[in-house]
């Protein structure tokens, strides 16, 4: 599973570990990504999304339906990639 938020489209960043002697080695800065279940009222079902903490704030602010429509319009996810539970 890729480390991409389905609502905001954020991805893991790549940077450097910098030691005391300023030696640089590659590393990744991962997202605060987690799987969360939501009740989707418009479809009358439960869905599972892989979202980051900022994506959860967007859903709380806009609502689940508006956030999903914006994410699909911007190309962050599509309706086939959203897992329907039960």
N, CA, C and O atoms as a Maestro MAE file, in Angstrom:
{
 s_m_m2io_version
 :::
 2.0.0
}

f_m_ct {
 s_m_title
 :::
 protein
 m_atom[344] {
  # First column is atom index #
  i_m_mmod_type
  r_m_x_coord
  r_m_y_coord
  r_m_z_coord
  i_m_residue_number
  s_m_chain_name
  s_m_pdb_residue_name
  s_m_pdb_atom_name
  i_m_atomic_number
  :::
  1 25 0.844 -1.180 0.000 1 A "UNK " " N  " 7
  2 3 0.000 0.000 0.000 1 A "UNK " " CA " 6
  3 2 0.889 1.242 0.000 1 A "UNK " " C  " 6
  4 15 1.826 1.348 0.791 1 A "UNK " " O  " 8
  5 25 0.590 2.157 -0.877 2 A "UNK " " N  " 7
  6 3 1.411 3.361 -0.960 2 A "UNK " " CA " 6
  7 2 1.072 4.321 0.176 2 A "UNK " " C  " 6
  8 15 -0.035 4.293 0.714 2 A "UNK " " O  " 8
  9 25 2.015 5.153 0.528 3 A "UNK " " N  " 7
  10 3 1.844 6.088 1.640 3 A "UNK " " CA " 6
  11 2 1.334 7.414 1.110 3 A "UNK " " C  " 6
  12 15 2.045 8.419 1.125 3 A "UNK " " O  " 8
  13 25 0.072 7.405 0.633 4 A "UNK " " N  " 7
  14 3 -0.559 8.596 0.080 4 A "UNK " " CA " 6
  15 2 -1.921 8.763 0.738 4 A "UNK " " C  " 6
  16 15 -2.681 7.801 0.858 4 A "UNK " " O  " 8
  17 25 -2.227 9.977 1.161 5 A "UNK " " N  " 7
  18 3 -3.531 10.280 1.745 5 A "UNK " " CA " 6
  19 2 -4.570 10.338 0.629 5 A "UNK " " C  " 6
  20 15 -4.339 10.975 -0.398 5 A "UNK " " O  " 8
  21 25 -5.709 9.680 0.820 6 A "UNK " " N  " 7
  22 3 -6.742 9.646 -0.207 6 A "UNK " " CA " 6
  23 2 -7.572 10.925 -0.251 6 A "UNK " " C  " 6
  24 15 -8.320 11.128 -1.207 6 A "UNK " " O  " 8
  25 25 -7.466 11.780 0.741 7 A "UNK " " N  " 7
  26 3 -8.243 13.020 0.767 7 A "UNK " " CA " 6
  27 2 -7.399 14.216 0.328 7 A "UNK " " C  " 6
  28 15 -7.839 15.005 -0.508 7 A "UNK " " O  " 8
  29 25 -6.201 14.359 0.877 8 A "UNK " " N  " 7
  30 3 -5.376 15.532 0.575 8 A "UNK " " CA " 6
  31 2 -4.329 15.267 -0.499 8 A "UNK " " C  " 6
  32 15 -3.796 16.216 -1.075 8 A "UNK " " O  " 8
  33 25 -4.019 14.000 -0.784 9 A "UNK " " N  " 7
  34 3 -3.013 13.679 -1.782 9 A "UNK " " CA " 6
  35 2 -1.586 13.833 -1.298 9 A "UNK " " C  " 6
  36 15 -0.656 13.783 -2.103 9 A "UNK " " O  " 8
  37 25 -1.390 14.021 -0.001 10 A "UNK " " N  " 7
  38 3 -0.032 14.166 0.523 10 A "UNK " " CA " 6
  39 2 0.725 12.849 0.411 10 A "UNK " " C  " 6
  40 15 0.150 11.771 0.561 10 A "UNK " " O  " 8
  41 25 2.042 12.957 0.141 11 A "UNK " " N  " 7
  42 3 2.896 11.791 -0.018 11 A "UNK " " CA " 6
  43 2 4.062 11.871 0.959 11 A "UNK " " C  " 6
  44 15 4.320 12.915 1.557 11 A "UNK " " O  " 8
  45 25 4.758 10.753 1.107 12 A "UNK " " N  " 7
  46 3 5.964 10.736 1.923 12 A "UNK " " CA " 6
  47 2 7.047 11.551 1.216 12 A "UNK " " C  " 6
  48 15 7.223 11.442 0.002 12 A "UNK " " O  " 8
  49 25 7.775 12.370 1.988 13 A "UNK " " N  " 7
  50 3 8.842 13.198 1.432 13 A "UNK " " CA " 6
  51 2 10.188 12.503 1.606 13 A "UNK " " C  " 6
  52 15 10.340 11.641 2.473 13 A "UNK " " O  " 8
  53 25 11.148 12.874 0.792 14 A "UNK " " N  " 7
  54 3 12.495 12.321 0.884 14 A "UNK " " CA " 6
  55 2 13.454 13.434 1.286 14 A "UNK " " C  " 6
  56 15 13.411 14.535 0.737 14 A "UNK " " O  " 8
  57 25 14.313 13.136 2.240 15 A "UNK " " N  " 7
  58 3 15.277 14.130 2.712 15 A "UNK " " CA " 6
  59 2 16.549 13.448 3.174 15 A "UNK " " C  " 6
  60 15 16.863 12.338 2.744 15 A "UNK " " O  " 8
  61 25 17.270 14.112 4.044 16 A "UNK " " N  " 7
  62 3 18.550 13.607 4.520 16 A "UNK " " CA " 6
  63 2 18.575 13.514 6.039 16 A "UNK " " C  " 6
  64 15 18.047 14.378 6.739 16 A "UNK " " O  " 8
  65 25 19.206 12.439 6.539 17 A "UNK " " N  " 7
  66 3 19.650 12.408 7.922 17 A "UNK " " CA " 6
  67 2 20.976 13.146 7.954 17 A "UNK " " C  " 6
  68 15 21.844 12.883 7.121 17 A "UNK " " O  " 8
  69 25 21.151 14.055 8.886 18 A "UNK " " N  " 7
  70 3 22.399 14.803 8.987 18 A "UNK " " CA " 6
  71 2 23.028 14.493 10.336 18 A "UNK " " C  " 6
  72 15 22.462 14.806 11.384 18 A "UNK " " O  " 8
  73 25 24.200 13.878 10.300 19 A "UNK " " N  " 7
  74 3 24.882 13.513 11.531 19 A "UNK " " CA " 6
  75 2 25.643 14.720 12.093 19 A "UNK " " C  " 6
  76 15 25.631 15.808 11.516 19 A "UNK " " O  " 8
  77 25 26.293 14.499 13.217 20 A "UNK " " N  " 7
  78 3 27.066 15.567 13.848 20 A "UNK " " CA " 6
  79 2 28.209 16.032 12.951 20 A "UNK " " C  " 6
  80 15 28.584 17.204 12.964 20 A "UNK " " O  " 8
  81 25 28.760 15.095 12.168 21 A "UNK " " N  " 7
  82 3 29.855 15.448 11.261 21 A "UNK " " CA " 6
  83 2 29.339 15.932 9.903 21 A "UNK " " C  " 6
  84 15 30.109 16.044 8.949 21 A "UNK " " O  " 8
  85 25 28.062 16.213 9.819 22 A "UNK " " N  " 7
  86 3 27.379 16.718 8.613 22 A "UNK " " CA " 6
  87 2 27.350 15.711 7.458 22 A "UNK " " C  " 6
  88 15 27.154 16.097 6.306 22 A "UNK " " O  " 8
  89 25 27.545 14.428 7.762 23 A "UNK " " N  " 7
  90 3 27.407 13.381 6.746 23 A "UNK " " CA " 6
  91 2 25.920 13.176 6.466 23 A "UNK " " C  " 6
  92 15 25.114 13.055 7.389 23 A "UNK " " O  " 8
  93 25 25.571 13.139 5.184 24 A "UNK " " N  " 7
  94 3 24.155 13.055 4.817 24 A "UNK " " CA " 6
  95 2 23.830 11.683 4.229 24 A "UNK " " C  " 6
  96 15 24.529 11.191 3.343 24 A "UNK " " O  " 8
  97 25 22.764 11.077 4.736 25 A "UNK " " N  " 7
  98 3 22.239 9.827 4.190 25 A "UNK " " CA " 6
  99 2 20.751 10.010 3.943 25 A "UNK " " C  " 6
  100 15 20.081 10.742 4.672 25 A "UNK " " O  " 8
  101 25 20.236 9.350 2.922 26 A "UNK " " N  " 7
  102 3 18.839 9.514 2.536 26 A "UNK " " CA " 6
  103 2 17.896 8.892 3.566 26 A "UNK " " C  " 6
  104 15 18.217 7.889 4.203 26 A "UNK " " O  " 8
  105 25 16.736 9.509 3.710 27 A "UNK " " N  " 7
  106 3 15.677 8.995 4.578 27 A "UNK " " CA " 6
  107 2 14.343 9.468 4.040 27 A "UNK " " C  " 6
  108 15 14.292 10.338 3.170 27 A "UNK " " O  " 8
  109 25 13.257 8.897 4.554 28 A "UNK " " N  " 7
  110 3 11.917 9.343 4.159 28 A "UNK " " CA " 6
  111 2 11.216 9.944 5.367 28 A "UNK " " C  " 6
  112 15 11.353 9.462 6.491 28 A "UNK " " O  " 8
  113 25 10.475 10.988 5.114 29 A "UNK " " N  " 7
  114 3 9.620 11.595 6.124 29 A "UNK " " CA " 6
  115 2 8.211 11.077 5.863 29 A "UNK " " C  " 6
  116 15 7.548 11.527 4.928 29 A "UNK " " O  " 8
  117 25 7.746 10.133 6.683 30 A "UNK " " N  " 7
  118 3 6.455 9.511 6.465 30 A "UNK " " CA " 6
  119 2 5.332 10.391 6.990 30 A "UNK " " C  " 6
  120 15 5.537 11.255 7.843 30 A "UNK " " O  " 8
  121 25 4.141 10.148 6.457 31 A "UNK " " N  " 7
  122 3 2.949 10.859 6.909 31 A "UNK " " CA " 6
  123 2 2.417 10.254 8.195 31 A "UNK " " C  " 6
  124 15 2.779 9.141 8.577 31 A "UNK " " O  " 8
  125 25 1.557 11.006 8.849 32 A "UNK " " N  " 7
  126 3 0.797 10.468 9.974 32 A "UNK " " CA " 6
  127 2 -0.438 9.800 9.365 32 A "UNK " " C  " 6
  128 15 -1.548 10.322 9.460 32 A "UNK " " O  " 8
  129 25 -0.229 8.641 8.740 33 A "UNK " " N  " 7
  130 3 -1.242 7.985 7.932 33 A "UNK " " CA " 6
  131 2 -1.880 6.844 8.708 33 A "UNK " " C  " 6
  132 15 -1.182 6.072 9.366 33 A "UNK " " O  " 8
  133 25 -3.195 6.735 8.636 34 A "UNK " " N  " 7
  134 3 -3.913 5.651 9.302 34 A "UNK " " CA " 6
  135 2 -5.169 5.311 8.524 34 A "UNK " " C  " 6
  136 15 -5.687 6.120 7.755 34 A "UNK " " O  " 8
  137 25 -5.649 4.090 8.743 35 A "UNK " " N  " 7
  138 3 -6.881 3.635 8.107 35 A "UNK " " CA " 6
  139 2 -8.047 3.936 9.035 35 A "UNK " " C  " 6
  140 15 -7.999 3.625 10.225 35 A "UNK " " O  " 8
  141 25 -9.088 4.537 8.493 36 A "UNK " " N  " 7
  142 3 -10.232 4.947 9.312 36 A "UNK " " CA " 6
  143 2 -11.511 4.576 8.585 36 A "UNK " " C  " 6
  144 15 -11.604 4.707 7.364 36 A "UNK " " O  " 8
  145 25 -12.492 4.115 9.339 37 A "UNK " " N  " 7
  146 3 -13.795 3.777 8.785 37 A "UNK " " CA " 6
  147 2 -14.755 4.944 8.984 37 A "UNK " " C  " 6
  148 15 -14.775 5.576 10.040 37 A "UNK " " O  " 8
  149 25 -15.546 5.216 7.959 38 A "UNK " " N  " 7
  150 3 -16.559 6.268 8.006 38 A "UNK " " CA " 6
  151 2 -17.885 5.692 7.536 38 A "UNK " " C  " 6
  152 15 -17.924 4.793 6.696 38 A "UNK " " O  " 8
  153 25 -18.974 6.222 8.092 39 A "UNK " " N  " 7
  154 3 -20.295 5.854 7.594 39 A "UNK " " CA " 6
  155 2 -20.678 6.862 6.523 39 A "UNK " " C  " 6
  156 15 -20.827 8.052 6.802 39 A "UNK " " O  " 8
  157 25 -20.837 6.379 5.295 40 A "UNK " " N  " 7
  158 3 -21.147 7.231 4.153 40 A "UNK " " CA " 6
  159 2 -22.661 7.252 3.983 40 A "UNK " " C  " 6
  160 15 -23.249 6.300 3.469 40 A "UNK " " O  " 8
  161 25 -23.286 8.340 4.418 41 A "UNK " " N  " 7
  162 3 -24.744 8.432 4.483 41 A "UNK " " CA " 6
  163 2 -25.362 8.399 3.086 41 A "UNK " " C  " 6
  164 15 -26.417 7.793 2.899 41 A "UNK " " O  " 8
  165 25 -24.733 9.031 2.112 42 A "UNK " " N  " 7
  166 3 -25.294 9.114 0.766 42 A "UNK " " CA " 6
  167 2 -25.424 7.738 0.109 42 A "UNK " " C  " 6
  168 15 -26.372 7.499 -0.640 42 A "UNK " " O  " 8
  169 25 -24.483 6.834 0.381 43 A "UNK " " N  " 7
  170 3 -24.531 5.485 -0.179 43 A "UNK " " CA " 6
  171 2 -25.076 4.472 0.817 43 A "UNK " " C  " 6
  172 15 -25.293 3.317 0.451 43 A "UNK " " O  " 8
  173 25 -25.305 4.870 2.068 44 A "UNK " " N  " 7
  174 3 -25.819 4.022 3.145 44 A "UNK " " CA " 6
  175 2 -24.912 2.804 3.370 44 A "UNK " " C  " 6
  176 15 -25.374 1.664 3.396 44 A "UNK " " O  " 8
  177 25 -23.595 3.080 3.533 45 A "UNK " " N  " 7
  178 3 -22.643 2.007 3.751 45 A "UNK " " CA " 6
  179 2 -21.437 2.550 4.526 45 A "UNK " " C  " 6
  180 15 -21.258 3.760 4.664 45 A "UNK " " O  " 8
  181 25 -20.617 1.622 5.026 46 A "UNK " " N  " 7
  182 3 -19.356 1.971 5.677 46 A "UNK " " CA " 6
  183 2 -18.249 1.916 4.644 46 A "UNK " " C  " 6
  184 15 -18.220 1.008 3.814 46 A "UNK " " O  " 8
  185 25 -17.329 2.885 4.685 47 A "UNK " " N  " 7
  186 3 -16.171 2.894 3.798 47 A "UNK " " CA " 6
  187 2 -14.905 3.015 4.638 47 A "UNK " " C  " 6
  188 15 -14.926 3.541 5.750 47 A "UNK " " O  " 8
  189 25 -13.811 2.519 4.087 48 A "UNK " " N  " 7
  190 3 -12.517 2.594 4.753 48 A "UNK " " CA " 6
  191 2 -11.591 3.457 3.916 48 A "UNK " " C  " 6
  192 15 -11.422 3.217 2.720 48 A "UNK " " O  " 8
  193 25 -10.986 4.469 4.547 49 A "UNK " " N  " 7
  194 3 -10.083 5.377 3.851 49 A "UNK " " CA " 6
  195 2 -8.716 5.364 4.522 49 A "UNK " " C  " 6
  196 15 -8.613 5.190 5.736 49 A "UNK " " O  " 8
  197 25 -7.682 5.546 3.733 50 A "UNK " " N  " 7
  198 3 -6.326 5.721 4.235 50 A "UNK " " CA " 6
  199 2 -6.043 7.221 4.208 50 A "UNK " " C  " 6
  200 15 -5.776 7.791 3.150 50 A "UNK " " O  " 8
  201 25 -6.103 7.856 5.381 51 A "UNK " " N  " 7
  202 3 -6.000 9.316 5.438 51 A "UNK " " CA " 6
  203 2 -4.953 9.740 6.456 51 A "UNK " " C  " 6
  204 15 -4.588 8.977 7.350 51 A "UNK " " O  " 8
  205 25 -4.475 10.972 6.303 52 A "UNK " " N  " 7
  206 3 -3.546 11.555 7.259 52 A "UNK " " CA " 6
  207 2 -4.349 12.422 8.244 52 A "UNK " " C  " 6
  208 15 -5.564 12.567 8.106 52 A "UNK " " O  " 8
  209 25 -3.672 12.979 9.213 53 A "UNK " " N  " 7
  210 3 -4.343 13.788 10.229 53 A "UNK " " CA " 6
  211 2 -4.968 15.035 9.613 53 A "UNK " " C  " 6
  212 15 -6.049 15.453 10.028 53 A "UNK " " O  " 8
  213 25 -4.300 15.631 8.631 54 A "UNK " " N  " 7
  214 3 -4.861 16.798 7.957 54 A "UNK " " CA " 6
  215 2 -6.104 16.424 7.153 54 A "UNK " " C  " 6
  216 15 -7.045 17.214 7.059 54 A "UNK " " O  " 8
  217 25 -6.111 15.227 6.574 55 A "UNK " " N  " 7
  218 3 -7.292 14.754 5.851 55 A "UNK " " CA " 6
  219 2 -8.490 14.575 6.764 55 A "UNK " " C  " 6
  220 15 -9.627 14.820 6.361 55 A "UNK " " O  " 8
  221 25 -8.239 14.148 7.994 56 A "UNK " " N  " 7
  222 3 -9.316 14.021 8.966 56 A "UNK " " CA " 6
  223 2 -9.892 15.383 9.325 56 A "UNK " " C  " 6
  224 15 -11.100 15.518 9.523 56 A "UNK " " O  " 8
  225 25 -9.032 16.390 9.408 57 A "UNK " " N  " 7
  226 3 -9.508 17.745 9.679 57 A "UNK " " CA " 6
  227 2 -10.342 18.282 8.520 57 A "UNK " " C  " 6
  228 15 -11.330 18.983 8.738 57 A "UNK " " O  " 8
  229 25 -9.949 17.957 7.290 58 A "UNK " " N  " 7
  230 3 -10.703 18.384 6.109 58 A "UNK " " CA " 6
  231 2 -12.096 17.753 6.120 58 A "UNK " " C  " 6
  232 15 -13.088 18.417 5.818 58 A "UNK " " O  " 8
  233 25 -12.163 16.457 6.472 59 A "UNK " " N  " 7
  234 3 -13.464 15.781 6.538 59 A "UNK " " CA " 6
  235 2 -14.331 16.387 7.626 59 A "UNK " " C  " 6
  236 15 -15.534 16.551 7.426 59 A "UNK " " O  " 8
  237 25 -13.757 16.722 8.764 60 A "UNK " " N  " 7
  238 3 -14.529 17.350 9.839 60 A "UNK " " CA " 6
  239 2 -15.024 18.733 9.438 60 A "UNK " " C  " 6
  240 15 -16.100 19.155 9.864 60 A "UNK " " O  " 8
  241 25 -14.251 19.439 8.626 61 A "UNK " " N  " 7
  242 3 -14.609 20.798 8.236 61 A "UNK " " CA " 6
  243 2 -15.652 20.817 7.115 61 A "UNK " " C  " 6
  244 15 -16.665 21.508 7.222 61 A "UNK " " O  " 8
  245 25 -15.405 20.055 6.034 62 A "UNK " " N  " 7
  246 3 -16.270 20.085 4.857 62 A "UNK " " CA " 6
  247 2 -17.397 19.069 4.900 62 A "UNK " " C  " 6
  248 15 -18.464 19.299 4.331 62 A "UNK " " O  " 8
  249 25 -17.170 17.953 5.567 63 A "UNK " " N  " 7
  250 3 -18.090 16.821 5.503 63 A "UNK " " CA " 6
  251 2 -17.500 15.748 4.598 63 A "UNK " " C  " 6
  252 15 -16.674 16.030 3.730 63 A "UNK " " O  " 8
  253 25 -17.937 14.517 4.816 64 A "UNK " " N  " 7
  254 3 -17.354 13.386 4.094 64 A "UNK " " CA " 6
  255 2 -17.666 13.443 2.606 64 A "UNK " " C  " 6
  256 15 -16.776 13.216 1.786 64 A "UNK " " O  " 8
  257 25 -18.904 13.739 2.240 65 A "UNK " " N  " 7
  258 3 -19.293 13.734 0.828 65 A "UNK " " CA " 6
  259 2 -18.547 14.808 0.033 65 A "UNK " " C  " 6
  260 15 -18.039 14.533 -1.053 65 A "UNK " " O  " 8
  261 25 -18.481 16.019 0.565 66 A "UNK " " N  " 7
  262 3 -17.797 17.112 -0.129 66 A "UNK " " CA " 6
  263 2 -16.295 16.843 -0.226 66 A "UNK " " C  " 6
  264 15 -15.683 17.140 -1.252 66 A "UNK " " O  " 8
  265 25 -15.693 16.283 0.830 67 A "UNK " " N  " 7
  266 3 -14.257 15.991 0.808 67 A "UNK " " CA " 6
  267 2 -13.946 14.900 -0.214 67 A "UNK " " C  " 6
  268 15 -12.936 14.985 -0.913 67 A "UNK " " O  " 8
  269 25 -14.798 13.874 -0.310 68 A "UNK " " N  " 7
  270 3 -14.578 12.815 -1.295 68 A "UNK " " CA " 6
  271 2 -14.748 13.334 -2.717 68 A "UNK " " C  " 6
  272 15 -13.976 12.970 -3.604 68 A "UNK " " O  " 8
  273 25 -15.747 14.176 -2.942 69 A "UNK " " N  " 7
  274 3 -15.951 14.726 -4.286 69 A "UNK " " CA " 6
  275 2 -14.782 15.605 -4.709 69 A "UNK " " C  " 6
  276 15 -14.366 15.559 -5.866 69 A "UNK " " O  " 8
  277 25 -14.245 16.405 -3.791 70 A "UNK " " N  " 7
  278 3 -13.075 17.226 -4.097 70 A "UNK " " CA " 6
  279 2 -11.847 16.366 -4.396 70 A "UNK " " C  " 6
  280 15 -11.088 16.662 -5.319 70 A "UNK " " O  " 8
  281 25 -11.650 15.285 -3.602 71 A "UNK " " N  " 7
  282 3 -10.497 14.414 -3.807 71 A "UNK " " CA " 6
  283 2 -10.580 13.697 -5.151 71 A "UNK " " C  " 6
  284 15 -9.563 13.532 -5.826 71 A "UNK " " O  " 8
  285 25 -11.767 13.273 -5.543 72 A "UNK " " N  " 7
  286 3 -11.935 12.604 -6.834 72 A "UNK " " CA " 6
  287 2 -11.732 13.603 -7.967 72 A "UNK " " C  " 6
  288 15 -11.122 13.269 -8.983 72 A "UNK " " O  " 8
  289 25 -12.238 14.831 -7.805 73 A "UNK " " N  " 7
  290 3 -12.074 15.850 -8.845 73 A "UNK " " CA " 6
  291 2 -10.610 16.233 -9.041 73 A "UNK " " C  " 6
  292 15 -10.181 16.496 -10.165 73 A "UNK " " O  " 8
  293 25 -9.841 16.267 -7.949 74 A "UNK " " N  " 7
  294 3 -8.422 16.618 -8.040 74 A "UNK " " CA " 6
  295 2 -7.545 15.428 -8.418 74 A "UNK " " C  " 6
  296 15 -6.357 15.602 -8.691 74 A "UNK " " O  " 8
  297 25 -8.113 14.219 -8.439 75 A "UNK " " N  " 7
  298 3 -7.370 13.035 -8.858 75 A "UNK " " CA " 6
  299 2 -6.603 12.338 -7.754 75 A "UNK " " C  " 6
  300 15 -5.741 11.509 -8.045 75 A "UNK " " O  " 8
  301 25 -6.885 12.643 -6.492 76 A "UNK " " N  " 7
  302 3 -6.177 11.995 -5.386 76 A "UNK " " CA " 6
  303 2 -6.643 10.558 -5.176 76 A "UNK " " C  " 6
  304 15 -5.862 9.713 -4.738 76 A "UNK " " O  " 8
  305 25 -7.894 10.277 -5.482 77 A "UNK " " N  " 7
  306 3 -8.428 8.926 -5.410 77 A "UNK " " CA " 6
  307 2 -9.563 8.821 -6.425 77 A "UNK " " C  " 6
  308 15 -10.013 9.826 -6.976 77 A "UNK " " O  " 8
  309 25 -10.012 7.604 -6.661 78 A "UNK " " N  " 7
  310 3 -11.176 7.421 -7.502 78 A "UNK " " CA " 6
  311 2 -12.182 6.560 -6.745 78 A "UNK " " C  " 6
  312 15 -11.869 5.993 -5.698 78 A "UNK " " O  " 8
  313 25 -13.371 6.473 -7.279 79 A "UNK " " N  " 7
  314 3 -14.426 5.763 -6.544 79 A "UNK " " CA " 6
  315 2 -14.136 4.273 -6.448 79 A "UNK " " C  " 6
  316 15 -14.638 3.613 -5.538 79 A "UNK " " O  " 8
  317 25 -13.342 3.727 -7.359 80 A "UNK " " N  " 7
  318 3 -13.011 2.293 -7.320 80 A "UNK " " CA " 6
  319 2 -12.001 1.980 -6.240 80 A "UNK " " C  " 6
  320 15 -11.962 0.851 -5.751 80 A "UNK " " O  " 8
  321 25 -11.170 2.957 -5.845 81 A "UNK " " N  " 7
  322 3 -10.134 2.698 -4.843 81 A "UNK " " CA " 6
  323 2 -10.666 2.796 -3.408 81 A "UNK " " C  " 6
  324 15 -9.956 2.445 -2.465 81 A "UNK " " O  " 8
  325 25 -11.889 3.261 -3.236 82 A "UNK " " N  " 7
  326 3 -12.489 3.392 -1.904 82 A "UNK " " CA " 6
  327 2 -13.092 2.047 -1.523 82 A "UNK " " C  " 6
  328 15 -13.962 1.532 -2.226 82 A "UNK " " O  " 8
  329 25 -12.626 1.472 -0.400 83 A "UNK " " N  " 7
  330 3 -13.111 0.179 0.023 83 A "UNK " " CA " 6
  331 2 -14.452 0.320 0.737 83 A "UNK " " C  " 6
  332 15 -14.588 1.089 1.688 83 A "UNK " " O  " 8
  333 25 -15.443 -0.443 0.258 84 A "UNK " " N  " 7
  334 3 -16.759 -0.488 0.885 84 A "UNK " " CA " 6
  335 2 -16.776 -1.692 1.813 84 A "UNK " " C  " 6
  336 15 -16.437 -2.804 1.409 84 A "UNK " " O  " 8
  337 25 -17.177 -1.459 3.071 85 A "UNK " " N  " 7
  338 3 -17.200 -2.520 4.082 85 A "UNK " " CA " 6
  339 2 -18.649 -2.920 4.310 85 A "UNK " " C  " 6
  340 15 -19.494 -2.077 4.612 85 A "UNK " " O  " 8
  341 25 -18.927 -4.188 4.169 86 A "UNK " " N  " 7
  342 3 -20.267 -4.741 4.444 86 A "UNK " " CA " 6
  343 2 -21.297 -4.261 3.525 86 A "UNK " " C  " 6
  344 15 -22.460 -4.646 3.646 86 A "UNK " " O  " 8
  :::
 }
 m_bond[343] {
  # First column is bond index #
  i_m_from
  i_m_to
  i_m_order
  :::
  1 1 2 1
  2 2 3 1
  3 3 4 2
  4 3 5 1
  5 5 6 1
  6 6 7 1
  7 7 8 2
  8 7 9 1
  9 9 10 1
  10 10 11 1
  11 11 12 2
  12 11 13 1
  13 13 14 1
  14 14 15 1
  15 15 16 2
  16 15 17 1
  17 17 18 1
  18 18 19 1
  19 19 20 2
  20 19 21 1
  21 21 22 1
  22 22 23 1
  23 23 24 2
  24 23 25 1
  25 25 26 1
  26 26 27 1
  27 27 28 2
  28 27 29 1
  29 29 30 1
  30 30 31 1
  31 31 32 2
  32 31 33 1
  33 33 34 1
  34 34 35 1
  35 35 36 2
  36 35 37 1
  37 37 38 1
  38 38 39 1
  39 39 40 2
  40 39 41 1
  41 41 42 1
  42 42 43 1
  43 43 44 2
  44 43 45 1
  45 45 46 1
  46 46 47 1
  47 47 48 2
  48 47 49 1
  49 49 50 1
  50 50 51 1
  51 51 52 2
  52 51 53 1
  53 53 54 1
  54 54 55 1
  55 55 56 2
  56 55 57 1
  57 57 58 1
  58 58 59 1
  59 59 60 2
  60 59 61 1
  61 61 62 1
  62 62 63 1
  63 63 64 2
  64 63 65 1
  65 65 66 1
  66 66 67 1
  67 67 68 2
  68 67 69 1
  69 69 70 1
  70 70 71 1
  71 71 72 2
  72 71 73 1
  73 73 74 1
  74 74 75 1
  75 75 76 2
  76 75 77 1
  77 77 78 1
  78 78 79 1
  79 79 80 2
  80 79 81 1
  81 81 82 1
  82 82 83 1
  83 83 84 2
  84 83 85 1
  85 85 86 1
  86 86 87 1
  87 87 88 2
  88 87 89 1
  89 89 90 1
  90 90 91 1
  91 91 92 2
  92 91 93 1
  93 93 94 1
  94 94 95 1
  95 95 96 2
  96 95 97 1
  97 97 98 1
  98 98 99 1
  99 99 100 2
  100 99 101 1
  101 101 102 1
  102 102 103 1
  103 103 104 2
  104 103 105 1
  105 105 106 1
  106 106 107 1
  107 107 108 2
  108 107 109 1
  109 109 110 1
  110 110 111 1
  111 111 112 2
  112 111 113 1
  113 113 114 1
  114 114 115 1
  115 115 116 2
  116 115 117 1
  117 117 118 1
  118 118 119 1
  119 119 120 2
  120 119 121 1
  121 121 122 1
  122 122 123 1
  123 123 124 2
  124 123 125 1
  125 125 126 1
  126 126 127 1
  127 127 128 2
  128 127 129 1
  129 129 130 1
  130 130 131 1
  131 131 132 2
  132 131 133 1
  133 133 134 1
  134 134 135 1
  135 135 136 2
  136 135 137 1
  137 137 138 1
  138 138 139 1
  139 139 140 2
  140 139 141 1
  141 141 142 1
  142 142 143 1
  143 143 144 2
  144 143 145 1
  145 145 146 1
  146 146 147 1
  147 147 148 2
  148 147 149 1
  149 149 150 1
  150 150 151 1
  151 151 152 2
  152 151 153 1
  153 153 154 1
  154 154 155 1
  155 155 156 2
  156 155 157 1
  157 157 158 1
  158 158 159 1
  159 159 160 2
  160 159 161 1
  161 161 162 1
  162 162 163 1
  163 163 164 2
  164 163 165 1
  165 165 166 1
  166 166 167 1
  167 167 168 2
  168 167 169 1
  169 169 170 1
  170 170 171 1
  171 171 172 2
  172 171 173 1
  173 173 174 1
  174 174 175 1
  175 175 176 2
  176 175 177 1
  177 177 178 1
  178 178 179 1
  179 179 180 2
  180 179 181 1
  181 181 182 1
  182 182 183 1
  183 183 184 2
  184 183 185 1
  185 185 186 1
  186 186 187 1
  187 187 188 2
  188 187 189 1
  189 189 190 1
  190 190 191 1
  191 191 192 2
  192 191 193 1
  193 193 194 1
  194 194 195 1
  195 195 196 2
  196 195 197 1
  197 197 198 1
  198 198 199 1
  199 199 200 2
  200 199 201 1
  201 201 202 1
  202 202 203 1
  203 203 204 2
  204 203 205 1
  205 205 206 1
  206 206 207 1
  207 207 208 2
  208 207 209 1
  209 209 210 1
  210 210 211 1
  211 211 212 2
  212 211 213 1
  213 213 214 1
  214 214 215 1
  215 215 216 2
  216 215 217 1
  217 217 218 1
  218 218 219 1
  219 219 220 2
  220 219 221 1
  221 221 222 1
  222 222 223 1
  223 223 224 2
  224 223 225 1
  225 225 226 1
  226 226 227 1
  227 227 228 2
  228 227 229 1
  229 229 230 1
  230 230 231 1
  231 231 232 2
  232 231 233 1
  233 233 234 1
  234 234 235 1
  235 235 236 2
  236 235 237 1
  237 237 238 1
  238 238 239 1
  239 239 240 2
  240 239 241 1
  241 241 242 1
  242 242 243 1
  243 243 244 2
  244 243 245 1
  245 245 246 1
  246 246 247 1
  247 247 248 2
  248 247 249 1
  249 249 250 1
  250 250 251 1
  251 251 252 2
  252 251 253 1
  253 253 254 1
  254 254 255 1
  255 255 256 2
  256 255 257 1
  257 257 258 1
  258 258 259 1
  259 259 260 2
  260 259 261 1
  261 261 262 1
  262 262 263 1
  263 263 264 2
  264 263 265 1
  265 265 266 1
  266 266 267 1
  267 267 268 2
  268 267 269 1
  269 269 270 1
  270 270 271 1
  271 271 272 2
  272 271 273 1
  273 273 274 1
  274 274 275 1
  275 275 276 2
  276 275 277 1
  277 277 278 1
  278 278 279 1
  279 279 280 2
  280 279 281 1
  281 281 282 1
  282 282 283 1
  283 283 284 2
  284 283 285 1
  285 285 286 1
  286 286 287 1
  287 287 288 2
  288 287 289 1
  289 289 290 1
  290 290 291 1
  291 291 292 2
  292 291 293 1
  293 293 294 1
  294 294 295 1
  295 295 296 2
  296 295 297 1
  297 297 298 1
  298 298 299 1
  299 299 300 2
  300 299 301 1
  301 301 302 1
  302 302 303 1
  303 303 304 2
  304 303 305 1
  305 305 306 1
  306 306 307 1
  307 307 308 2
  308 307 309 1
  309 309 310 1
  310 310 311 1
  311 311 312 2
  312 311 313 1
  313 313 314 1
  314 314 315 1
  315 315 316 2
  316 315 317 1
  317 317 318 1
  318 318 319 1
  319 319 320 2
  320 319 321 1
  321 321 322 1
  322 322 323 1
  323 323 324 2
  324 323 325 1
  325 325 326 1
  326 326 327 1
  327 327 328 2
  328 327 329 1
  329 329 330 1
  330 330 331 1
  331 331 332 2
  332 331 333 1
  333 333 334 1
  334 334 335 1
  335 335 336 2
  336 335 337 1
  337 337 338 1
  338 338 339 1
  339 339 340 2
  340 339 341 1
  341 341 342 1
  342 342 343 1
  343 343 344 2
  :::
 }
}
